[in-house]
Amino acid sequence: MRRREFLKGAAATSSAFVCSFSRAIGKGGDSYIEVFVDEPIGTISQNIYGHFTEHIGGVIYDGVWVGENSKIANVHGIRKALLDRLKEIQPPIIRWPGGCFADSYDWKDGIGPAQGRPSHTNFWEVDPDARRLHEKGLQIFDNNAFGTNEFIRLCKLSGAEPYLAANLRSLPAIDFDRWVEYCNSPADSTMLAKRRAASGFAEPFDVRYWGIGNESWGCGGNFTPEDYASEFRRFTSWVPEYGQDLQFIASGPNGDDMDWTRRFFEELSTGHAYKNPHFSGWSVHHYSRVPGDGDALQFAEKEWYELLLSGNRIEQIITDHWAVMGEYDRDHRIKLVVDEYGSWYREGTEVDATHIFGQQITIRDAVLTALTLDCFNRNPEKVSMANCAQLVNNLNALFLAHEDKLLVTPNFHVFSMYAAHQGARGVRTNFAAPEIKFAQNGTEGSFWGLKGSASIKEKTLTLTVVNPHVTETRETQIVLRGASTHSATANILTARDIHGHNTFDEPNTVAPRSAAVPATGGLFNFSFPAASVTKLQLNLA
């Protein structure tokens, strides 16, 4: 039977279809995508498309914040060009002030008149010769010009909700209570509300999301899971609510450390069980690396696939932690929050020497980011929030900025293309394509050939697809089960070279292009270019 006739029959079960499909592509080398329009898997939380800002290198100073007296166009000190581009991607939530910086940060230093705020050594001071680094321009002394008020303004101007990370390592629990009071107490109700009003913010900030420490197994205190569970219980009991449905997010493990997750939840369940309705999130971090961390710009084909393999682990990490959490939280009231993820390379490609952990972003990073977001979309019942690390001038950035210059990286385009998934109804989707084989440390490595996610909002179906193969186009048949389309559009992000990236001199080297999609009915063909991210938007009949 020819494949087209098989598809038109459409009487086989899903498993039989995939089996037949796999045999077909094994012979012909082509690919299939099957979208089950009537099989929802859950609503994709808009907060999956969140971002992360930390006081490190050029993220805040030279990135977000230029100062109110700067010649660089700004809105109350925040870089205007950044705000303008942020609005294009509808950022739902932004995390701040860290990261590791959060557990050395005293929020009280960052409020009140700017001229009265103290300077302190930044957590990320990485060299004993601090004076030399300071003269070089590295931001090792934080003058607290950017504090809670400025961050809330960034959120309001960009349309995002704030997600604050509280200092659990070096401040007492009462300071966390007071920070909540400063942010959320009604106008003219408390001393801290009056201090907030004196800075021009009479109305409460209404902050809902609060991280209780960060990486508490490491820079956030080097706790054991049991000790951290005790601290988490203490910090989150009897916090003033001020009419807000507070959402507490606990500091979970790095990567696939299931032991940390199990021991934390076991400790909360032992003896006097912890039952706090505001505990809603379990943080997990996962950074993608190649052996030796590699270089952001100089890499071989093998390193392309090694980075994607490292990133692809996130799906199993999510599944495994979800299973362990379910042993103690059988209703799965607590969701996963992947509030740090992205690529990580050795230094050397930052746009300015002051940008600690700054790196260039290529089409490889865009493919990595897209496959990660697709993974979150495929697991909407498990993942309630994610925060790309970081927004600007650091790791997996969407923006690079220095002085009066700003550019968008390929990652920005991924978030722009994927914005349609926010708040949409995810639907089950099958992908089948020949596996990719590559040389890996003297053995043969493999990677999937095509993958993505699909969602529906009103009468629009959004299908995002990653083709990770560095040289081969994927000729693909796409089947809609339970619906048909009368028109479609495509946006494709790829590059002539897998090292392609944007610079201040050439800011549009990597940018999406539109393509015609002759799609009608329930079956059509599409060619996914090599090393690409594609968004198909189908108008359903």
Salt bridges, closest charged atoms under 4 A:
GLU5 OE2 - ARG2 NH2 2.82
ASP30 OD2 - ARG3 NH2 3.21
GLU34 OE2 - ARG481 NE 2.74
GLU39 OE1 - ARG428 NE 2.70
ASP62 OD1 - ARG79 NH2 3.86
ASP62 OD2 - HIS355 NE2 2.88
ASP62 OD2 - HIS402 ND1 2.69
GLU68 OE2 - HIS76 ND1 3.96
ASP84 OD2 - LYS80 NZ 2.87
GLU88 OE2 - ARG85 NE 2.82
ASP106 OD1 - LYS108 NZ 2.81
ASP109 OD2 - HIS120 NE2 3.08
ASP127 OD2 - ARG132 NH2 3.00
ASP129 OD2 - ARG132 NE 3.26
ASP142 OD2 - HIS55 ND1 2.70
GLU150 OE2 - ARG117 NH2 3.12
GLU161 OE2 - ARG208 NH1 3.79
ASP175 OD2 - LYS108 NZ 2.73
GLU181 OE1 - ARG178 NH1 3.98
GLU215 OE2 - HIS285 ND1 2.75
GLU226 OE2 - ARG263 NE 2.78
GLU231 OE1 - ARG234 NH2 2.68
GLU241 OE2 - HIS278 NE2 3.03
ASP245 OD1 - HIS278 ND1 3.63
ASP256 OD2 - ARG313 NH2 3.15
ASP259 OD2 - ARG263 NH1 2.99
ASP293 OD1 - ARG289 NH1 3.25
GLU306 OE2 - LYS302 NZ 3.13
GLU315 OE1 - ARG378 NH2 2.52
GLU327 OE2 - ARG262 NH2 2.81
ASP339 OD2 - ARG95 NE 3.73
ASP339 OD1 - HIS285 NE2 2.56
GLU340 OE2 - ARG95 NH1 2.99
GLU340 OE1 - HIS285 ND1 3.76
ASP352 OD1 - HIS402 NE2 3.15
GLU381 OE2 - LYS382 NZ 2.45
GLU403 OE2 - HIS402 NE2 3.64
GLU435 OE1 - LYS437 NZ 3.08
GLU472 OE2 - HIS469 NE2 3.68
GLU472 OE1 - ARG474 NH1 3.66
ASP497 OD1 - HIS499 ND1 2.77
